[in-house]
Amino acid sequence: MTKYIINRFIQLIFIMLVVSFLTFFITSILPSDPVTMKYESMNQQVSKEVIEKEREKLGLNKGFMERYTNWLLAALKGDFGTSIKYAVPVSEKLGQAIPNTVSLVFISIILTIIFSLLFGILSAVRHNTVVDNIIRFISFIGISMPSFWLGLLLIYWFAIRLKILPTSGMGEAKHMVLPAITLSIWSISAYVRRIRAGLLEEMKKNYVVGLLSRGVPYRRIILNHVLPNSLIGVLTMFAMTIGGMLGGTIVVENIFAWQGVGKLAMEAISNRDYPIIQAYVVWMALIYVGINFLVDILHRSIDPRMRIGG
C-alpha cells in the first residue's frame, strides 16, 4: 500500500508539472497582449513606450523558459504573480474567492448526498412502480437540463414571480439557495440513477437471498449490506463530482453574481488577465488529481479486492 501511495504521488506531481507547463505555454502564445488589453478596458490610450515599460515590469519581454521557470518557482511558494487587471497579488484574489466557492460547493454536496440517497433508495425499493417511474423521469430531466437554463428558470419563478428569494448577489443565507440548487440538481439526478442501478444489481446477489431466508429484516439488509456494497462503485464518481463542482462553477457563479473562483476566472478571461487564468487552471487540475488520489487510496482501504497484493 505504501509503495502504491508513493507511486501515485509521483504521478500527481508529474501531472501537475505538465498542466502548469501547458497552461503557461498556451497563455504565452495567445496573440492578444495583456498590457494593451488592460489599458483598452480602462479606455485609455498610451504610447508604445509606456506599454513596453509595463511589459518589462511584468517580465513579459523575457524568454519563455526563463519566464516559466521563474513563475513555477514562485508558484511553488504560493506566489502566482500579480493580477494585470486588479494590480494585486493573484493569491490575494484567489484567497478572497476560494472560500465563497468552497461554501457554495459544500452546501451543494450536502444536498446531493441527502437527496440522491433518499430518492435512489426509494426508487430501487419501489422498483417498477409509479414512484420509481416518477423519480426516474424527474432525474432524466435534471440530467438533460443545462445549468444556465435551470438557473434562469429558478430566478424567474422564485425571484421574479414568487419574490421569495433574491435574484443574485451575496450576503445572507438566502442568497445561496438558488445557486446551490442549480449546482446540485445535475449531481442529484445522476446519482439517483446510479444508486438505483447499483442497489438493484446488488439485490440480485445470492447473499441477499440467504439473509432473507434467515429472517433478517428487509430494511436491515438494504441499509447494512446492500447499500454499502453498492456505494463502493459510486465513490470514484462522487469524488470527480466534487472536483467538477469546485473547478467548474463558472456558469452558476456568473448567473447569480456569486463572487467565487469561477466568476473571477471568467473576468480574467475577458480581461486577458493571464496570471489569474494560469492560477485558475492549476487550481482546477490540483483539485481533480488531488481528490482522485485520495479516493484511490480510500477505495483500496475499504475494498479488499482493490488492495495491492491482497
C-alpha positions as CSV (number, residue, x, y, z in Angstrom):
1,M,0.0,0.0,0.0
2,T,2.8,2.4,0.9
3,K,4.5,1.7,-2.5
4,Y,1.3,2.4,-4.3
5,I,0.8,5.7,-2.5
6,I,4.3,6.8,-3.3
7,N,3.9,5.9,-7.0
8,R,0.5,7.7,-7.2
9,F,2.0,10.8,-5.5
10,I,4.9,10.9,-8.0
11,Q,2.3,10.6,-10.8
12,L,0.4,13.5,-9.2
13,I,3.5,15.7,-9.3
14,F,4.2,14.8,-12.9
15,I,0.7,15.6,-14.0
16,M,0.8,19.0,-12.2
17,L,4.1,19.9,-13.9
18,V,2.7,19.0,-17.3
19,V,-0.5,21.0,-16.7
20,S,1.4,24.0,-15.4
21,F,3.7,23.9,-18.5
22,L,0.9,23.6,-21.0
23,T,-1.1,26.4,-19.3
24,F,1.8,28.8,-19.3
25,F,2.7,27.9,-22.9
26,I,-0.8,28.4,-24.2
27,T,-1.3,31.7,-22.5
28,S,2.1,32.8,-23.8
29,I,1.3,32.2,-27.4
30,L,-2.0,33.9,-27.4
31,P,-2.0,36.9,-29.9
32,S,-3.6,39.5,-27.6
33,D,-1.3,41.4,-25.3
34,P,-2.5,41.6,-21.6
35,V,-1.0,45.1,-21.1
36,T,-2.7,46.5,-24.1
37,M,-6.0,44.8,-23.1
38,K,-5.6,46.4,-19.6
39,Y,-5.5,49.9,-21.0
40,E,-8.2,49.3,-23.5
41,S,-10.5,48.1,-20.8
42,M,-9.8,51.3,-19.0
43,N,-10.5,53.3,-22.2
44,Q,-7.0,54.8,-22.0
45,Q,-4.6,55.4,-24.9
46,V,-1.0,55.2,-24.0
47,S,2.2,55.3,-26.0
48,K,4.2,52.2,-27.0
49,E,7.0,53.3,-24.6
50,V,4.6,53.0,-21.6
51,I,3.4,49.6,-22.8
52,E,6.9,48.4,-23.2
53,K,7.9,49.6,-19.7
54,E,4.8,47.8,-18.3
55,R,5.8,44.6,-20.1
56,E,9.3,44.9,-18.8
57,K,8.0,45.4,-15.3
58,L,5.8,42.3,-15.6
59,G,8.7,40.3,-17.1
60,L,6.8,39.7,-20.4
61,N,9.8,40.6,-22.5
62,K,11.9,37.7,-21.3
63,G,12.3,34.3,-22.9
64,F,9.6,31.7,-22.5
65,M,11.6,29.2,-20.4
66,E,13.0,31.9,-18.2
67,R,9.5,33.2,-17.5
68,Y,8.1,29.7,-16.9
69,T,10.9,28.8,-14.6
70,N,10.5,32.0,-12.5
71,W,6.7,31.5,-12.5
72,L,6.9,27.9,-11.4
73,L,9.4,28.5,-8.6
74,A,7.2,31.4,-7.3
75,A,4.0,29.3,-7.7
76,L,5.6,26.5,-5.5
77,K,5.8,29.1,-2.8
78,G,2.2,30.2,-3.3
79,D,3.0,33.3,-5.4
80,F,1.2,33.2,-8.8
81,G,2.2,36.7,-9.7
82,T,0.3,40.0,-9.8
83,S,-3.1,40.4,-11.5
84,I,-2.8,42.7,-14.6
85,K,-6.4,43.9,-14.2
86,Y,-6.5,44.5,-10.4
87,A,-2.8,45.2,-9.7
88,V,-2.9,43.0,-6.6
89,P,-1.3,39.5,-6.0
90,V,-3.2,36.7,-7.6
91,S,-3.0,34.7,-4.3
92,E,-4.9,37.6,-2.7
93,K,-7.7,37.5,-5.2
94,L,-7.9,33.7,-5.0
95,G,-7.9,33.9,-1.2
96,Q,-11.0,36.1,-1.4
97,A,-12.8,33.9,-4.0
98,I,-12.0,30.4,-2.9
99,P,-13.9,30.5,0.4
100,N,-17.0,31.6,-1.4
101,T,-16.8,28.8,-3.9
102,V,-16.0,26.2,-1.3
103,S,-19.0,27.3,0.8
104,L,-21.3,27.1,-2.2
105,V,-19.9,23.7,-3.2
106,F,-20.2,22.4,0.4
107,I,-23.9,23.1,0.5
108,S,-24.4,21.6,-2.9
109,I,-22.6,18.4,-1.8
110,I,-24.8,18.1,1.3
111,L,-27.9,18.5,-0.9
112,T,-26.5,15.9,-3.4
113,I,-25.8,13.3,-0.7
114,I,-29.1,13.7,1.1
115,F,-31.5,13.7,-1.9
116,S,-29.6,11.2,-4.1
117,L,-29.5,8.7,-1.3
118,L,-33.1,9.3,-0.4
119,F,-34.6,9.1,-3.9
120,G,-32.1,6.5,-5.1
121,I,-33.0,4.0,-2.3
122,L,-36.7,4.8,-2.7
123,S,-36.6,4.3,-6.5
124,A,-34.8,0.9,-6.1
125,V,-37.1,-0.3,-3.3
126,R,-40.2,0.7,-5.2
127,H,-38.8,-0.8,-8.4
128,N,-41.1,-0.5,-11.5
129,T,-43.9,1.3,-9.5
130,V,-45.4,4.7,-10.1
131,V,-43.0,6.2,-7.6
132,D,-40.0,4.7,-9.4
133,N,-41.2,5.9,-12.8
134,I,-41.7,9.5,-11.5
135,I,-38.3,9.6,-9.8
136,R,-36.6,8.3,-13.0
137,F,-38.5,10.8,-15.2
138,I,-37.5,13.8,-13.0
139,S,-33.9,12.6,-12.7
140,F,-33.8,12.3,-16.5
141,I,-35.0,15.9,-16.9
142,G,-32.4,17.0,-14.3
143,I,-29.5,15.4,-16.2
144,S,-30.7,16.8,-19.5
145,M,-31.3,20.4,-18.5
146,P,-28.2,22.8,-18.8
147,S,-27.3,24.5,-15.6
148,F,-27.5,28.0,-17.1
149,W,-31.1,27.3,-18.2
150,L,-32.0,25.8,-14.9
151,G,-30.6,28.8,-13.1
152,L,-32.6,31.2,-15.2
153,L,-35.8,29.2,-14.6
154,L,-35.2,29.3,-10.8
155,I,-34.6,33.0,-10.9
156,Y,-37.8,33.6,-12.9
157,W,-40.0,31.6,-10.7
158,F,-38.6,32.1,-7.2
159,A,-37.1,35.6,-7.5
160,I,-39.3,37.4,-10.1
161,R,-42.7,35.6,-9.9
162,L,-42.9,34.5,-6.3
163,K,-40.4,37.0,-4.9
164,I,-39.3,34.8,-2.1
165,L,-35.6,34.6,-3.0
166,P,-33.1,37.2,-4.3
167,T,-32.1,37.1,-8.0
168,S,-28.3,37.2,-7.3
169,G,-25.6,38.5,-5.0
170,M,-24.2,37.5,-1.7
171,G,-24.5,38.4,2.0
172,E,-27.3,36.3,3.5
173,A,-28.0,32.6,3.6
174,K,-31.0,33.0,1.3
175,H,-28.6,34.2,-1.5
176,M,-27.0,30.7,-1.5
177,V,-30.3,28.8,-2.0
178,L,-30.7,29.2,-5.8
179,P,-27.1,28.8,-6.8
180,A,-26.7,25.7,-4.5
181,I,-29.8,24.1,-6.0
182,T,-28.7,24.9,-9.6
183,L,-25.2,23.4,-8.9
184,S,-26.6,20.3,-7.2
185,I,-29.5,19.3,-9.5
186,W,-27.4,17.6,-12.1
187,S,-25.4,15.7,-9.5
188,I,-28.6,14.6,-7.6
189,S,-30.2,13.3,-10.8
190,A,-27.1,11.4,-11.9
191,Y,-26.5,9.8,-8.5
192,V,-30.2,8.8,-8.1
193,R,-29.9,6.8,-11.3
194,R,-26.5,5.4,-10.3
195,I,-27.5,4.4,-6.8
196,R,-30.8,2.9,-8.1
197,A,-28.9,0.8,-10.6
198,G,-26.3,-0.3,-8.1
199,L,-28.9,-1.3,-5.5
200,L,-30.9,-3.3,-8.0
201,E,-27.8,-5.1,-9.2
202,E,-26.7,-5.9,-5.6
203,M,-30.1,-7.0,-4.5
204,K,-30.0,-9.9,-7.1
205,K,-26.9,-11.5,-5.5
206,N,-27.1,-14.7,-3.5
207,Y,-26.2,-13.3,-0.1
208,V,-29.4,-11.2,-0.1
209,V,-31.5,-14.3,-0.7
210,G,-29.6,-16.0,2.1
211,L,-30.2,-13.2,4.6
212,L,-33.9,-13.1,3.7
213,S,-34.1,-16.9,4.2
214,R,-32.6,-16.5,7.7
215,G,-35.3,-14.0,8.6
216,V,-33.2,-10.8,8.6
217,P,-35.5,-7.8,8.1
218,Y,-35.5,-6.4,4.5
219,R,-34.8,-2.9,5.7
220,R,-31.8,-4.0,7.7
221,I,-30.4,-5.9,4.6
222,I,-30.8,-2.8,2.4
223,L,-29.1,-0.4,4.9
224,N,-26.4,-2.6,6.4
225,H,-25.4,-4.8,3.4
226,V,-26.8,-3.8,0.0
227,L,-26.3,-0.1,0.3
228,P,-22.7,-0.1,1.5
229,N,-21.7,-2.6,-1.2
230,S,-23.4,-0.8,-4.0
231,L,-21.8,2.6,-3.0
232,I,-18.3,1.4,-3.5
233,G,-18.6,1.9,-7.2
234,V,-20.1,5.3,-6.7
235,L,-17.2,6.6,-4.6
236,T,-14.9,7.4,-7.5
237,M,-17.7,9.1,-9.5
238,F,-18.6,11.2,-6.4
239,A,-15.0,12.3,-6.0
240,M,-14.9,13.6,-9.6
241,T,-18.2,15.4,-9.0
242,I,-16.7,17.3,-6.0
243,G,-13.7,18.3,-8.2
244,G,-16.1,19.3,-11.0
245,M,-18.1,21.4,-8.7
246,L,-15.1,23.2,-7.2
247,G,-13.5,23.8,-10.5
248,G,-16.5,24.2,-12.8
249,T,-18.7,26.7,-11.1
250,I,-18.2,29.4,-13.8
251,V,-21.7,29.3,-15.2
252,V,-23.5,29.2,-11.9
253,E,-21.4,31.9,-10.2
254,N,-21.8,34.3,-13.2
255,I,-25.6,33.8,-13.4
256,F,-26.0,34.5,-9.7
257,A,-23.2,37.1,-9.4
258,W,-21.5,34.8,-6.8
259,Q,-18.1,36.2,-6.1
260,G,-16.2,32.9,-6.4
261,V,-13.3,31.4,-8.3
262,G,-15.5,30.7,-11.4
263,K,-16.6,34.3,-11.7
264,L,-13.1,35.5,-11.1
265,A,-11.8,33.2,-13.9
266,M,-14.5,34.5,-16.3
267,E,-13.5,38.1,-15.7
268,A,-9.8,37.1,-16.1
269,I,-10.5,35.5,-19.5
270,S,-12.4,38.7,-20.6
271,N,-9.6,40.9,-19.5
272,R,-6.8,38.6,-20.7
273,D,-5.5,38.6,-17.1
274,Y,-3.1,35.7,-17.7
275,P,-1.7,35.3,-14.1
276,I,-5.3,34.6,-12.8
277,I,-6.1,32.3,-15.7
278,Q,-2.9,30.3,-15.1
279,A,-3.6,30.1,-11.3
280,Y,-7.2,29.0,-12.0
281,V,-6.2,26.2,-14.3
282,V,-3.6,24.9,-11.9
283,W,-6.3,25.2,-9.1
284,M,-8.7,23.0,-11.1
285,A,-6.1,20.5,-12.0
286,L,-4.9,20.2,-8.4
287,I,-8.4,19.6,-7.2
288,Y,-9.1,16.8,-9.7
289,V,-5.8,14.9,-9.3
290,G,-5.8,15.5,-5.5
291,I,-9.3,14.2,-4.9
292,N,-8.7,11.4,-7.3
293,F,-5.5,10.5,-5.4
294,L,-7.3,10.5,-2.0
295,V,-10.3,8.4,-3.4
296,D,-8.0,5.8,-4.9
297,I,-6.4,5.3,-1.5
298,L,-9.7,5.2,0.3
299,H,-11.1,2.8,-2.3
300,R,-8.3,0.4,-1.7
301,S,-8.7,0.7,2.0
302,I,-12.3,-0.2,2.2
303,D,-12.4,-2.7,-0.7
304,P,-10.1,-5.7,-0.1
305,R,-10.4,-6.7,-3.8
306,M,-8.6,-3.5,-4.8
307,R,-5.6,-3.8,-2.4
308,I,-2.3,-4.4,-4.0
309,G,-1.1,-7.9,-3.2
310,G,-4.3,-8.7,-1.3
